[in-house]
């Protein structure tokens, strides 16, 4: 009986380190004093024995009709459209995260390089990802960010969470998101770590990106304090409709030569275009124009969205 109790305590400790403290399998192995492969077995055993309970929330139904229209019009590899019905914005983001996790999990293999930007939908995707043991997977941070504690949707935190979930390793972009001026950006881009990270990003197999909005209540850069409302209005006046990796573009999908774009530390659309599969995750009709701009510019290969956004996207495509 004592041996069983000791085993259960060990499994509970490993599960707590992994799920509660978000430590990687390698870090747990070193702390507990066992092999990395043993940690993967312990986590599976903990679930099988009910020591840790994993609650899986399945997404609601999808719309194959809307998916096929988006694929056909924008020449996408795939599209997943969640039927939102009366669900809240937060519940919709959880559903999108589950769909994105399912798609990513199906194409994952050891040795892949994944780039990730930031956003709540991507955070929900990581939460929905099953645990994998892929030590050869590299996760690369695509945009600078503050990495503030308690902001789980920030770039460096998402990169670390995803690498932990997959059992891989992470390459951080040690840089702020936005600098004071264009000259400061050019100086910062001479940093060896930043240049090497961007070089790795250009060789990524998959990029995971959020799609922003300039609506005040959804605009992540505004809410995070990187721009104020006056600056946000200048961006809207310039014709910006949203952002991929925090860079703005027009409704026709063109990169805009505006101040914030010249001050942003992140991969540009030229680098993004070299990545074989770019998965964009965003929803709601209020983001429809931003998503449309990303699709019109050919910046996405796979779209994970909801039916309200899809209807707005299709309406825009029919009107232009």
N, C-alpha and C positions, 0 to 999 in steps of 0.2 A: 504493500500500500504506500509506503514511504517513497519508493521509487516512482510510482505513478504520480504522487503529489509533486515530487521534484521535477518530473517531466512536464507536468501541467504548468508549473511556475515558470519553467524555462520557455515554454511555448507562449505563455502570456507576456513574458518580458520581451521576447522577440517581436510579437505582434504589436505591442505598445510602442516599441522603438520605431517600427515601420509605419504604422498607421497614425499614431498620435504625434510622434515627433518628426515624421517624414525623413528619417535617416535612410541612407542607401543600404542595399544588401551588403556591400563591401564594408561599410562603416559598422554595421551591426555585427558582421562576422569578426571584425577586429576587436570589438568591444566584448563580445561574448566568448571569443577564443575558439571559434570553430571555422570550418571552411565556408567559402561563399556559397557553394552548392548546397551545403547543409541548411543554410538560412532559407533558401527557396523551399526545401522540403519541410522545414519547420512551419513556415507560413501556411503551406497547404494543409499540413496536419492540424494546425490550430483552427482552420476553417472547418475541416472535416469533423473535428471533435466538438465544435460549437464553442470553443474558447473565445473566438472572435466571430461576430455575426456580420456578414456582408449583405447589405440590402441592395438589390438590383432593381432600379426603376426602368421599366421598359418604355420607350417612347410611344406616343400615340400614333395613329395611323398616318401614313404618308400619302402623297398625291402623285401617282405615276403619270397622270396626264400632264400636270404642270412640270414635272421633272423632264419629260420628253420634249416639251416645248422649249424649255431653257437649254437643254442639250442641243437641240436642233438649231435654234436661233444663234446661240453664242459658241457653238462648236466645242462643247465641254466634254471632258472624259466622263464625267458623272455629275449628277445633281440629286440631292436629297431634299425633299420639300415636306416639312412637318405640317400636318393639318392642326392648326392652333385651336380652333373652336373658341371656347370662352376662357381659355387658360390665361393667366397673368403673364406679364413680360418676364418675370423671374422664372416661372414654371416653363415658359417657352425656351429660355436659355438653357435650362437643365435638359430639355428634350433635344435641343440642337447638340449639346455636348455629348449626349448618348449616341446620336447618329454619327457625329464626327468620330467618336471613339471607335465605334463599330467599323467605320470605313478605314480608319488608320490601322486598326488591329489586323484587318484582312490583308493589307499590303506590306505590313512590317516584316522585316527579316534581319537577322544579325548582320552587322557590318554597315547598316544604313546610317546616313547622316541626316538629321532632322533639324531644320531651322524653325524657330518659333518667335513670334512677336509678343503681343500682349492682348489682354481683353478678358472679360468675364466669361464669354462663351468658350474660350480656350481653357480657362480654369475649370469649367464644368466638364469639358472633354477629358481633361486629365483625371478628374475625380471618377469619371465613368470608365477609364481604361482598366482592363484587367492587368493584374500583376504579370510581368514577363521577366525572364532571365536571359537578357540579351546584352552581355558584357561588351560586345563590339559595336553597339549603337552609340553614336555621338549626337548630343543635342547642342545646337549652336544658337546663342542669343542673337537675334537679328537687329534689334534696336537698343540704343542706350536707355537707361532709366535709373531712377534713384535707388531702387531696391529697398524702399522703405519697409520697415518691419510692420506687419499687420496689414499690408496691402497685397493679398495673395495673387492679384491679377497682374502685378508688375512683371517686367521682362525677366530679370535674373531669377526671381522666385519661381516663375512658371518653368523656366529652363531647368532649374534644379528639381522641381517636383516631377517633371516629365522624365528626366533621366533616372530619378529614384524609382519611379513606377516601372520603368522598363529594365532596370538593372544595368543601365549603361553609364556613360560619363558625360560631363558637361563642359562646354567652353563658354566662358563669360565674356561679354563685351564690357570692359571696365571703362565706362564713359557715361557722362550725363546724356539725357535725351536731347536737350536743346541748349545751345551755347549762345553767348551774347551777340556774336556777329559772324559773318561769313569768314572773316580772316581767322577768327578763333577756331572755327571748324576746320579750316585747312591745316592749321597748326596741330590740332588734336589728331587729325587723320595721319599725321606722320608717326604717331605712336606705334611701335612694333606690334603690340598685342592687338590693337584695333585693326591694323592692316591685315594681320594673320587671321583674325576672326572673320573679317569680310571675305578673305580669300577662301576660307573654309565654307562660308555661306554660299559662295558662288558655285561650290562643288556639292552642295546639298542635294540629296535625292528628293526630299519633300520639304516644302515650306508650309507652315501653319500660320495663318494670318487672320487677325480680326479686321473688320471693315468699319471704319469710324463714321461719324456724322458731325455736321456743324450745328445741329440743333442744340440749343443751350442745355437742355436737360439730358442729352445723351453724349455730348461732346467730351470725350475722355481727357483731352489736353486741357480743356477749360476747367473741368472738375478737378483735375490734378494740380491746377495752379500754374501750368506751364505757359498759358496765355490768359489774358484777361478778356472781358467782354468786348472792349474796344478793338483789341487785336482780332478777336473772333469775327467781329463785324467786317473788318478789313479783308479777312480771308473769304468771307461770303461774297463781298463785293467783287473780289477778284474772280469769282465764279467757282470757287472750290466747293466740292460736294461731299468730300470725305477723305479718308486716308487708308493706305495700306502701309504698315510699318511706319506710321505717323507722318507720311508725306501726302500732300493734297494734290488733287488732279481735277480736271474739268469734267462736265457731264459727258463729253466725248471721249474721255479716258486719257487726255493728255496731261503730262506733268506740268504743273504751273510754276513759272519763274516768279515766286513770291518769297517774301522775307523768311517765313518760317521754314520753307523747304530748304533754303540755303543755310539755315542754322541747325538743322536736324541731324543728329548722329545716328544713322541707320542705313541699311542697304537701300540703294536706289532701284528704280524700275529696270535699269539695264542689268543689274545683278540678278534681280528677281526673275527676269526673262530667261536666264540661263538655267534656272531650276526646273527639273523635268515635270514635277507635280506641285502646283500651288493650290492649297486647300483654303478657301475662304469660308469663315463661319460667322454669320450675322443674320439677324431677323428683325421683323416688324416693318410696317409700311413706312414709318418715319425714316428708316434707313434704306428705303427702296432706291432713291436717287443715287446714294453713295454706292450701293451694290451695283446698280446699273452702270455707273461710271467705271467701276473696276472691270466689269464684264465687257463693256464697250471698248475699253483699252486693251483687252486681251490679257489682263494681268492675272486671271484665275483659270485653273484647269478643272477644279472641282468646287462646286458651291453647295454649302449646307445652309439652308434657310427655312423660312416658314411660308405658308400659303399667302399670308397678307403681303409680305415683301415680294413674293413671286408675282402676285397680281399687279403690284405697282411697277415692277420691273417690266413686265410684258406690256403694260399700258404705255410706258415711256418708249419702249421699242417700236410700238405700233404708231406712235404720234410723231416720231422723227424719221 
